[in-house]
Amino acid sequence: MVEGALPGAALVFLASLGFTVYILLGYPVLLALLARHDHKIDKHFEPKTVSVLLCVYNGEPWIRDKLLSILHLDYPRDMLQVIVISDGSSDGTDDIVRQFARDGVELLRVPHGGKAAALNAGLRAAGGEILFFTDVRQPLDPGCLMSLVSCLGDPSVGAACGHIYFLGSQEEQQQAHMGLYWRYEKWIRLHHTRIHSIQAGTGCIYAMRRELTAPIPPDTLLDDSYLPLCAFFRGYRFVFDMGAIAYEYPTTLDTEFRRKVRTLAGIYQLIGIFPALVGSGNRMWIHFVSHKLGRLLMPFALILMAISSLGLPGGWRVAAVTVQVACYLLAALDPRIPKSWPIKRLSSLARTFVVLMAASLCAVAIFFVPARKLWKETRVAS
């Protein structure tokens, strides 16, 4: 140690830096190595009755187009039950749904009590062998349900989710912090599927075997993880299917931030519900800890890194502080940097990272406020 250095500060700085480098770089390398031997899905279609569960609260702007996309699914119509669970909607949602009664669409209205309670009502009403969960805002590709049910043709697969294709310009996607983030998430999920299972789904497009479901605890934020994890902990795989697509519109930046806060807060809930996620009872524990839990802990590592860098010896302190300040300053300036400038790619990356870290930090709100307060209205970019 250089004379005058603070050993404790240096140790904290190096530990925080090492943790951050592992989560951002080391783990993706490890994942790529572990996924070299592909655990393939024996994907084949076996006709099964399917109950489509669409939970909605005040979805008037989207419900008509959504129901039309469901009715145009490439799936035998006589094997499809469509249930819209209206969570106490106070707009014109219910009236629009009733217009589709002649097409066999069922309206199940329940008192406003949150998505978990509404989905539980839908689970009780569903009669299909397969349950297909979707949300109101995202139109569906016609072949998505056939693709998901084909994944469930593999007897080892208990649940399968599709992915989101974003509509709109690349600039709009960057404004919503979607492009790079979702490309990375898709890469992670593909590799987790190759190893065995993913442990977080896409709420607007996932399906699972009905007999593997369980009532959702009140105010659960991530039904798309809770329900598939019920299947996972009974020995089944939860897989990611690139052949199943839902279409999404760009959302406003504040909406994306709030969505990430809710999603990350939901991870804390899942750990409380399934403590085995972080233990040997989880076949994918190293991946859950490195990817999901690591993302929750990283902002605290960054805070420790910033504080401890002030205790480093002269030259090291200057270098560490300068690099951190430059990164955060670049993120802050990103909205003002013209998209034609070469540095824009780097500033957008820095801004996306900072937004994710801020959302991870705010996710601790789940310990202080009711979970329902983390649900906010979605606003699409105009």
C-alpha positions in Angstrom: 0.0 0.0 0.0 1.2 3.5 -0.9 1.9 5.6 2.2 -1.0 7.7 3.1 -3.6 5.4 1.5 -6.6 4.2 3.4 -6.5 0.4 3.2 -10.2 0.2 4.1 -11.2 2.6 1.4 -9.0 0.8 -1.2 -10.5 -2.6 -0.2 -14.1 -1.3 -0.5 -13.3 0.4 -3.8 -11.8 -2.7 -5.3 -14.6 -5.0 -4.0 -17.2 -2.7 -5.5 -15.4 -2.3 -8.7 -14.9 -6.1 -9.0 -18.6 -6.8 -8.3 -19.6 -4.3 -10.9 -17.2 -5.6 -13.5 -18.4 -9.2 -12.9 -22.1 -8.3 -13.3 -21.5 -6.2 -16.4 -18.8 -8.2 -18.2 -17.8 -11.3 -16.3 -21.2 -12.8 -16.0 -22.1 -12.5 -19.7 -18.8 -14.2 -20.6 -19.5 -17.0 -18.1 -23.1 -17.3 -19.5 -21.8 -17.6 -23.0 -19.4 -20.4 -22.0 -22.1 -22.3 -20.0 -24.6 -22.1 -22.8 -22.3 -23.7 -25.4 -24.1 -27.0 -25.0 -27.7 -26.2 -26.1 -30.5 -27.8 -24.1 -32.9 -27.9 -27.0 -36.6 -27.6 -26.8 -38.5 -30.5 -28.5 -40.9 -28.1 -30.1 -43.9 -29.7 -31.7 -47.6 -28.8 -31.8 -50.2 -30.9 -30.0 -53.7 -29.5 -30.2 -54.7 -28.3 -26.7 -57.6 -26.2 -25.5 -56.4 -22.7 -24.6 -57.9 -20.1 -22.3 -56.7 -16.5 -23.1 -56.7 -14.4 -20.0 -56.6 -10.7 -20.7 -56.6 -8.6 -17.5 -57.4 -4.9 -18.1 -58.1 -1.7 -16.2 -59.3 1.3 -18.2 -58.0 0.0 -21.5 -60.5 1.7 -23.8 -57.8 3.1 -26.2 -56.4 -0.4 -27.0 -59.0 -3.0 -26.2 -60.7 -3.2 -29.6 -57.5 -3.7 -31.5 -56.3 -6.2 -28.9 -59.4 -8.3 -29.2 -59.2 -8.2 -33.0 -55.6 -9.5 -32.8 -56.6 -12.3 -30.4 -59.5 -13.3 -32.7 -57.0 -13.4 -35.7 -54.6 -15.8 -33.9 -53.6 -18.8 -36.1 -55.2 -21.3 -33.7 -58.3 -23.5 -33.9 -61.1 -21.2 -32.9 -63.2 -24.0 -31.3 -60.3 -24.7 -29.0 -60.0 -21.1 -27.8 -61.7 -19.5 -24.8 -61.2 -15.8 -24.5 -61.8 -14.2 -21.1 -61.4 -10.4 -20.5 -61.1 -9.7 -16.8 -62.1 -6.1 -16.2 -60.5 -4.9 -13.0 -63.3 -2.4 -12.1 -62.7 -0.4 -15.3 -64.5 3.0 -15.2 -64.1 3.9 -18.9 -65.7 2.4 -22.0 -63.7 -0.9 -21.8 -66.5 -3.1 -20.7 -68.9 -1.8 -23.4 -66.4 -2.5 -26.1 -65.8 -6.0 -24.8 -69.5 -6.7 -24.8 -69.6 -5.9 -28.6 -67.4 -9.0 -29.1 -69.7 -11.4 -27.2 -71.0 -12.7 -30.5 -67.4 -13.8 -31.2 -67.3 -15.8 -28.0 -65.4 -13.3 -25.9 -66.4 -13.5 -22.3 -66.4 -10.4 -20.0 -65.6 -11.1 -16.3 -66.0 -7.9 -14.3 -64.5 -7.9 -10.8 -64.2 -5.1 -8.2 -61.0 -3.0 -8.7 -58.4 -4.9 -6.6 -55.3 -5.0 -8.7 -54.0 -7.4 -11.3 -53.2 -10.3 -9.0 -56.8 -10.5 -7.7 -58.2 -10.1 -11.2 -56.0 -12.8 -12.6 -57.0 -15.1 -9.8 -60.6 -14.6 -10.8 -59.6 -15.4 -14.4 -57.8 -18.6 -13.3 -61.0 -19.8 -11.6 -63.0 -19.2 -14.8 -60.5 -20.7 -17.2 -61.3 -24.1 -18.6 -58.4 -24.6 -21.1 -55.6 -27.1 -20.7 -53.2 -24.2 -21.5 -53.5 -20.7 -20.2 -52.3 -17.8 -22.4 -51.7 -14.6 -20.6 -51.6 -11.2 -22.4 -52.0 -7.5 -21.7 -54.2 -5.0 -23.4 -51.7 -2.7 -25.0 -49.7 -5.1 -27.2 -51.2 -6.5 -30.5 -50.2 -10.1 -31.1 -48.5 -11.8 -34.1 -51.0 -14.3 -35.5 -48.6 -17.2 -35.0 -47.5 -16.5 -31.5 -50.0 -18.8 -29.6 -49.3 -21.7 -31.9 -45.5 -21.2 -31.3 -45.9 -21.1 -27.5 -48.2 -24.2 -27.4 -45.6 -26.0 -29.6 -43.0 -25.3 -26.9 -45.3 -26.9 -24.4 -45.4 -29.9 -26.6 -42.0 -30.7 -24.9 -43.0 -32.6 -21.8 -40.2 -31.0 -19.8 -41.5 -27.4 -20.5 -44.1 -26.1 -18.1 -44.2 -22.5 -19.3 -43.0 -20.4 -22.3 -42.9 -16.7 -23.0 -42.4 -14.7 -26.2 -40.7 -11.5 -26.9 -41.6 -7.9 -27.7 -41.0 -6.3 -31.1 -41.0 -2.5 -30.8 -42.9 -0.4 -33.3 -41.7 3.1 -34.2 -38.4 4.6 -35.1 -35.1 3.8 -33.6 -34.9 7.3 -32.2 -38.2 6.7 -30.3 -36.9 3.4 -28.9 -33.7 5.1 -27.7 -35.8 7.9 -26.0 -37.6 5.2 -24.1 -34.4 3.4 -23.3 -35.6 0.3 -24.9 -33.3 -0.7 -27.8 -30.0 -1.8 -26.2 -31.7 -2.9 -22.9 -34.1 -5.3 -24.7 -31.4 -6.7 -27.0 -29.3 -7.6 -24.0 -32.4 -9.1 -22.2 -33.2 -11.2 -25.2 -29.6 -12.5 -25.4 -29.7 -13.3 -21.7 -33.0 -15.2 -22.0 -31.9 -17.1 -25.1 -28.8 -18.3 -23.2 -30.7 -19.2 -20.0 -33.1 -21.2 -22.1 -30.2 -23.1 -23.7 -28.9 -24.0 -20.2 -32.3 -24.8 -18.7 -34.8 -22.0 -17.9 -35.4 -18.3 -17.7 -36.7 -16.9 -14.4 -38.5 -13.8 -15.6 -41.1 -13.7 -18.3 -42.8 -11.2 -20.6 -46.1 -10.4 -19.1 -47.9 -9.6 -22.3 -47.2 -12.9 -24.0 -46.7 -16.1 -22.0 -48.4 -19.5 -21.7 -48.3 -22.4 -19.2 -49.9 -25.6 -18.3 -53.1 -25.0 -16.3 -52.4 -27.7 -13.8 -49.1 -26.0 -12.8 -50.7 -22.7 -11.8 -51.4 -21.6 -8.2 -53.3 -18.6 -6.7 -51.3 -15.4 -7.0 -50.5 -13.7 -3.6 -52.2 -10.3 -3.2 -50.4 -7.3 -4.8 -47.8 -9.5 -6.5 -46.1 -7.3 -9.1 -44.7 -10.0 -11.4 -47.4 -12.5 -12.2 -45.3 -13.3 -15.3 -42.6 -14.6 -13.1 -44.6 -15.9 -10.1 -46.8 -18.3 -12.1 -44.0 -19.8 -14.3 -41.8 -20.2 -11.2 -44.5 -22.3 -9.7 -43.9 -24.7 -12.7 -40.1 -24.3 -12.4 -40.0 -25.4 -8.8 -42.1 -28.4 -9.7 -39.3 -29.5 -12.0 -40.4 -28.0 -15.3 -38.5 -25.7 -17.6 -39.6 -22.1 -18.3 -38.3 -21.2 -21.8 -38.0 -18.1 -24.1 -39.5 -18.5 -27.5 -38.3 -16.1 -30.3 -41.1 -17.4 -32.5 -43.8 -15.8 -30.3 -44.1 -12.0 -30.9 -46.1 -9.2 -29.4 -45.9 -5.7 -30.7 -45.2 -2.7 -28.4 -45.4 1.0 -28.9 -42.6 3.3 -27.6 -43.5 4.6 -24.1 -42.6 7.9 -22.5 -39.3 8.0 -20.5 -41.0 8.5 -17.1 -43.3 5.5 -17.9 -40.3 3.3 -18.7 -38.5 4.4 -15.5 -41.6 3.6 -13.4 -42.1 0.2 -15.1 -38.5 -0.7 -14.3 -38.9 0.3 -10.7 -42.0 -1.9 -10.5 -40.3 -4.8 -12.2 -37.2 -4.7 -10.0 -39.3 -4.2 -6.9 -41.1 -7.4 -8.0 -37.8 -9.3 -7.8 -37.6 -8.5 -4.1 -41.1 -9.9 -3.7 -40.2 -13.1 -5.6 -37.2 -13.7 -3.3 -39.6 -13.4 -0.3 -42.1 -15.8 -1.9 -39.4 -18.3 -3.3 -36.4 -18.1 -1.0 -35.0 -21.0 -2.9 -34.2 -18.7 -5.8 -31.0 -17.7 -4.1 -30.1 -21.2 -2.8 -29.2 -24.6 -3.9 -32.8 -25.5 -4.5 -32.7 -23.4 -7.7 -31.0 -25.2 -10.6 -30.3 -21.7 -12.0 -29.3 -20.0 -8.8 -25.9 -18.7 -10.1 -27.8 -17.0 -13.0 -30.5 -15.5 -10.8 -27.9 -14.2 -8.3 -25.7 -12.8 -11.1 -28.3 -11.3 -13.3 -31.4 -10.5 -11.2 -30.1 -10.0 -7.7 -26.9 -8.5 -9.0 -28.8 -5.8 -10.8 -30.6 -4.9 -7.6 -27.3 -4.7 -5.6 -25.3 -2.8 -8.3 -26.4 0.7 -7.4 -25.2 0.2 -3.9 -21.9 -1.0 -5.2 -21.7 2.1 -7.3 -22.4 4.3 -4.3 -19.7 2.5 -2.3 -17.3 2.9 -5.2 -18.0 6.7 -5.4 -17.5 7.2 -1.6 -14.5 5.0 -1.3 -12.7 6.5 -4.3 -12.3 9.7 -2.2 -10.1 7.7 0.2 -7.7 6.5 -2.5 -4.1 7.9 -2.7 -3.5 11.0 -4.8 -3.2 9.8 -8.4 -5.6 6.9 -8.0 -8.2 9.1 -6.4 -8.0 11.7 -9.2 -8.4 8.9 -11.9 -11.2 7.1 -10.1 -13.2 10.3 -9.5 -12.6 11.7 -13.0 -13.8 8.5 -14.7 -17.0 8.3 -12.6 -17.8 12.0 -13.0 -17.3 11.8 -16.7 -19.7 8.8 -17.0 -22.4 10.5 -15.1 -21.9 13.8 -16.8 -22.1 12.1 -20.2 -25.4 10.4 -19.2 -26.8 13.8 -18.0 -25.9 15.5 -21.3 -27.3 12.7 -23.5 -30.6 14.4 -24.2 -28.8 17.5 -25.5 -26.3 15.7 -27.7 -27.4 15.6 -31.4 -28.0 12.1 -32.7 -25.6 12.7 -35.6 -22.6 13.0 -33.2 -20.5 9.9 -32.9 -20.4 10.3 -29.1 -24.2 9.8 -29.1 -23.9 6.1 -29.1 -21.8 6.2 -25.9 -23.9 8.8 -24.2 -27.1 6.8 -24.9 -25.4 3.8 -23.3 -24.4 5.8 -20.3 -27.9 7.3 -19.9 -29.6 3.9 -20.2 -27.2 2.5 -17.5 -27.9 5.4 -15.1 -31.7 5.1 -15.6 -31.5 1.3 -14.8 -29.4 1.9 -11.8 -31.7 4.7 -10.5 -34.7 2.3 -11.0 -32.8 -0.4 -9.1 -32.2 2.0 -6.2 -35.8 3.1 -6.2 -37.0 -0.5 -6.1 -36.4 -0.6 -2.4 -39.6 1.4 -2.1 -41.3 -2.0 -2.0 -40.2 -2.2 1.7 -41.8 1.1 2.6 -45.0 1.6 0.4 -47.8 -0.7 -0.6 -47.0 -2.6 -3.7 -50.1 -1.3 -5.5 -48.7 2.2 -5.4 -45.9 1.1 -7.8 -48.5 0.5 -10.5 -48.8 3.6 -12.7 -50.7 4.4 -15.9 -48.8 3.7 -19.1 -48.4 6.6 -21.5 -47.1 5.9 -25.0 -44.7 8.3 -26.7 -46.5 10.8 -29.0 
